[in-house]
């Protein structure tokens, strides 16, 4: 097998390093770095075509190591971001690295225009969502591997989303594409409403799942065995560390970036499941999730794009996921599709024909009835029968 199939996933790490370099360079380079990442993935997916390769990996430990290194990479990025908003040279970091590189990091930080700190926030939020949540998603499914679970939970702590490790594995995968799943957005819902509702209902679902688990084990709900409470404490600890590094500016940047990362997760949930329906008495099939095989998105996101197969067989590692060419397709790659969701009128206009096509071509008889009812409730004219639009 070609070495490229191992190296291609290093695009993930290269993206994180590019973000770190932009933050270190300071000034307009922060905004340039953010813009470069957006352009690389939107244009790259548009021009790079699909990756439908399914190689057999003989050294899976190397790929697991790539996942684990996301934690130090993300921690390093956040340290640099916190240093960039600090009033002091934390641990002499700027002087030390400036001496090694010959670049005046302290001067660049001093000259950074306030507006570029908006780019710092967006870049950190994007990286928390990408380096943190995407990797954590893969790791928390490895319920047989305590180290992977621990690293995954710490990665989720950066986005205040310990509930995801519980609700996603034990709730979402069971109820996907039904009204019981907080992450599945019904037809007609905007992405902004979904971010709020999915977050609230997801945490409530995680609490219920954890409470039932603790009851089966004979443990108290409010105790150390509660994984949800431990997760909240992990996030609180990270906020405290951010405060120690750079005071309130750092703590506020960390909180804002973490919430941005959490919002990105819910937007991705929205893209992956919007409007799809499933007969709750039938097993999950590839047709119950939106799929994408865009090359750059697949390489930089550990095949998260092959979401249809992931939901059909959630226990499989990302290297074993198949492209599922007959599954319903997203508009494009992940970042391109994400940007479209932020414009609800455009999103609903583009998705309406795809939903109607799914209703005709892929839905079961029961699901077509569910879809007809969902279309009537959606408030979207293009989804209603022609007779009712007059």
N, C-alpha and C positions, 0 to 999 in steps of 0.2 A: 504494500500500500504506500502511496506517495506520502512523503513527509509533510506535504502541504496540508493534509487533512488533520495533522496535529497542530501545525503552526497557524492555521486559519483562525482558530479561536483566540489567538493572541491579539487580534484586532481589538478585542475587549480591553486588554491591558494597555494597548497603545493609545486608546481613547482616553483612559484615565491618566496616563502620563502626559498626553497633550494638554489636558485640563490643568494638571499640576504646573506644567511649564508656563501656561498662560497666566495663572495666578501669581507665579513667581516673577514673571516679567513685569507685571503691574501695568497701570495706565490703560491705554487703548488696547494693549495686547490681550487683556481679559475679555473685552468684547469681541476682538478678532478671533480669539480661541473659541468662544461660544458660537460665533457665526460659522467658523470653519467646521465644527462638529455637526452643526445643523445641515450645512451644505454637503458635507461628505456623505451623510446618510440619506438625505433626500435625493440628491442627484445620483449617488452611488446605487441606490435601489432602482432608480428610474432607468439607469444606463447599464447596470451590471447584470440584469437578467435574474434567472432563478438558479438556485442550487438544489438539485434533486438527487445528489449523490448519497449513497447509503453504504459507506465503507465499513469494513469489519475492523474494529480497533483491537490490536493485540496487547496494548499497554495502557489499559484504562486508568492505572494509577497516575500516569502523567497528566491525564485530563482532570482527574480529581484534584491534583495539586494545583492546576490552573484555577479551579473553583476556590480552593482554600486561600489562595493568594489575594483574592478580592478583599479580604478583611484588612490586611496591612496596607493595601493600595488605597482603599477608601479612607482608612484612618490617617494616612499620610496626607491625602488631599484635604481632608478637613482640618488637619493641623496647619497646613499652609494657608488655608482660607482664614482660619482664626488668627494666625500670625499677621495676615495682611490687614486685619481691622484692629489689631492691638495698638495701644499707645506706646508700647515698649518693644524692645527687641527680645522676644521671649526666648530664654535659654541662650541668648547670643546667636540665634539661628541665622539671622540675616547677615551679621558680620562674618560668621563662619563660612556660610555658603558663598557669600560675595567674595571672600578671600580666595576660595577654591576656584570659582568660576571667572573672576575678574569682572563680574557684572555688579553694578551698584544696586543691590536689591533694596537697601534702605532708602536710597534716593528715589528709586522708582516707586516705592510705596508712598513716600512723602508727596510725590507729584501726581498721584492717582486722583483723577477728578471724581467727585462724589457720585456722579451718574454711572461710572463704571462699576460701582459697588452693586448696582442692580444686576449687572451681568455676573458679578461674583455670586450673588444669591441664586440666580437662575442656573448658573453652571454647577453650583453645589447641589441644588435640587435635582438637576438632571443626572448628575453622577450618583447621588444617593439612590435615585430610582434605577439607574442602570447597573452600577457596580454593586449596589447593595441589594435591592429587591429582586432583580433578575437572578442573581447568583443564589440568593437565599431561597428563591422559589425552587430551584433545583435541589438544594441541600436539604430542605425540610421534608422533601419527599423520601429521603433516605432514612427512614425510620429505624433501620437496622444498624445505623452507624452513628454512635453517640457524638463523635467529634464533628461530623458533618452537621448534625443537628445543632450542636452548640455554636458553631461558626455561623450557621444560618440564622439562628436567633439573635446573635450579636449584630449581624448585618441588618436585620429588621429593626433592631433597637435604634438605629440611626434615623428611621422614619416613624418612630413611635408606633410601630405596627406589630407588636408581639402577637396580637390576636390573629394575624394572618397565618402564623405557623400552626394554629389550632383549627381555625374555621376553614381555611383553604383545603387542608388535607382531609378533615373529617366532616366538613359540611358542604363546601362548594362542590367537591368532586362527587358527592352523593346526590346533590339536588340541582346540579347545573341544568340550565334551560327550563327550569320550572319556577313557579311563583315563590317557592320556598328558598330560593337561592338569592342572597343579597347582592351578589356580584353580577347577576344577569339582569341587564336593563330591559324593561319592556319597551315595546315599540312606541315612539312618540316622546319618550323621556329625553331631556337634554343632558349633556354630559355634566353640566354644573350641578344640576339637581342630583344626578347619580353619585357624584363624589361625596356629597353630604349624606345621602340616604344609605349608600353602600357602607360607608364608614361607620355610621351609627348602628345599623342592623348587623353588620359584620362583627362588631365588638360585642353586641348583645348575644349573637349566636355563639361566639367563642366562649363567652361566660357560661352559657347554658351547657355547652359541650363539656367544658372543664368541670363544672359543678357535678354533672352526671358521672364523669370519670372519678372524681374524688369520692363521691358517695359509694361507688362500686368498690373502691379500695378501702373504705372506712376511714378516710381522712377528712379533716376539717376544711371547709371552704376557705376560711381566712387563715391560711397557714403557709409554711414554706413550700409545701408540695404543690401549691397552686401555681401552674406555669404562667398564667396570665398576670398574676400579681408580680411574680419574679420578672417578667418581661417589662412591666411598667417601671419597676425599680431599675432595670438595666438602662432604659431610656433616661430616667431621672439622673442616674450616675453620669451619663454622657453629657447631659446639660450642665451638671456640676463641674465636670472637667473642662468644658468649654468656658465656663465662668472663671475658673482658676487660670486658664491660659490667657484670656484677653478680656476679662471683666464682662460687664453687661453687653457691650457691643458684640462680643463673641457669643455670649449665651443667646442673644436675640437672633444673631445670624444663624446659629445652629438650629434653633427652634423653627425659624422661618424656612430654612433649607429642608429640614426634616419633614415639615408639613407639605412643602412642595413635592418632595419625594413620595410622600403618601398619596398626594393628589394624582401624581403620575401613575401610581399603581392602579388607582381606581379608574383612571382614563383608559389604561390598558385593559382592565377587566371589561370596561364598556365596549371597547373595540372588538374584543375577542368573542363577546357573547350577545351583543346588541340584537334584540328582536327575535332570536332563535327560540324555538319551543320544543318541548319533548313530552311525550306521554309519560307521566311519572311511573307507570307500571312497566315501562320498557327500559332496557339497558341503554347506557350512554353509547352513542355511535359517533364516528368522525363527523357526520353531518350536523352535529349539535354544537359545533364551535367554528368560528371563522378562522381560516388558515392563511398562511402566507409562506412562500418559499423564496422570497427575495434574498439574494445572495449576501449583501452586506448586513442586513438585519439578522439573518441566520447566523453568520459568523460572529457578530459582535454580541449576540444575545444567547449563546449556547443553545441554539435551535428552539428557543421559546416560540419562534414563529410556527413551528410544526405543532400547533396547539390542538389540532383536531385529533391527531394520534395520541397526544399526551392525555387528552380526556378519555379516549377510548381505552387506554392502558396506562393509567397514571403511575404505576410502579416502575415503568421503564426509565432508564437513564437517558439523558438527552442525546447521547451518541447512538442510541438504538431507534430513535424516532424516525418514522418514514414520512416522505413528503405528502402523501395522501392527495394525489392530483385531482381526485374527484370530489374532494371536500369543498364546502363553500369558501370562496376566496374573499379576502379583505380587499379594500380599494387598492392598496399598494403595500409598501414596506411599513414597518411599525412607526417610525418617526413621521413619515409622510401622512399616514392615516391618522396619527395622533393630532397633527396640526389641523386636519380637516374637522375633527370632532369639536374643536374649539369654536367653530362657526356653525351652530346648530342648523340654520336654514339650509346651508350647503350640504351638511352631513345628511339631513333627512331627505333632501332631493336626490342625492347620489345613492343612498341606501335603499330607497323605496323600490326601485326596479330589481335590486338584488334580493330583497325580501320576497317580493312577488314571485320571482323565479324560484326561490327556495320553496315557497309554498306549492308551486306547481310541480317541480321536478324532484324534490327530495323529501318533503314531508310525508308522513304516513297519513292514513285516512283520519285518524283521531287528531293528529297534529294539524291537518288542514282545517279542521273545525276550530281548533284552538286558535289558529292563525286568523281565521275569519273574524272571530270575536275580538282578537287583539287589534286587528286592523280597524275595526269599527270604533274601538276605544281610543285609538292612537291620536285622533285629532289631525291626522295627516291626510289631506284630500287624495293624494296619489295612491294611498293604500285602501281607500274605500271603494266599493263596487261602483262601476260607472253609473248605475241607475240612481245611486244616492248622492252623486255629485251635482245633480241638476237643481 
